[in-house]
Each structure stands twice: as C-alpha cells, then as structure tokens.
C-alpha cells in the first residue's frame, strides 16, 4: 500500500517536530540555570538521612 503525499508530509512534519522537541528538552536539562535545582534533587535522599538518629539508622 502506497502512502499519499499528504500522509508523507505529515509524517515528515511529525518527525521534525519530535526531533526539535527532543533537542529542546536536552538543552533545558543541560542549561546552567537548572544545575542548582538538579543538584538539590540529587542530594534529597542523602539529606533525609541527616535527620535520623543513630538508632533509627541501624533499624532495618
């Protein structure tokens, strides 16, 4: 079954849109403005342990 030229056009448009969106997300994630919030999120699990007592840390 052959695709019509309209279907091919919309497939190309969708592919280009998805690629541009992907590149935008990559730039957003790697931008310097996001570094502080990403570093904070990365430390969240470790920071939670600082509030525990020694006995709470030993309990499985």
N, C-alpha and C positions, 0 to 999 in steps of 0.2 A: 504494500500500500504506500503510495507516494503522499508526502505532505504538501499541502498547498503553500504558496509563497507567504500567505498571511500567517500560517502556523509557524513557518520557519522564522519569519520576522519576530514574532512574539517569543519564540524560543531564544533568539539572539538577544532581544531586549531583556528577558528574564536573566539570562546568563551574565550579561554585562552588569545589571543591577545587583545581582548576588555577589559578583566579584568586587564591585565598588563598595558594597556594604561590608564585606569581609575586610577589605583594606582599611575602611574607616574604623572598624572595631579594633583592629590591630594598632592603628595609630592612637586611638583613645586609650587602650590598655598600656601602651608603652610611653605615653606622654609624661613629662616630668611633673605635671600638676597632680597626677594620680599617685605618685610614689609614696607620699606620706600616708594616705588612706590605705594603700595596699600593704605598707609595712605595718601599720597598726592592725590590720586584719590578720596578717601573718603571725603576729605576736599574741593574739587573743587567747589561744589555747594555753600558751605558756604563762600569760599573765593571770589566768584564773587560778593556777596552782599557787601563786604567791599569797593568796588569801587563806589557804588551808593551813591548819596546824600540822605538826609533825605526826601526830597520831592519826589524823584524817588521811594523810598521805600513805600511811602504812596499811590502812584497811583496804582490802581488795574489793 
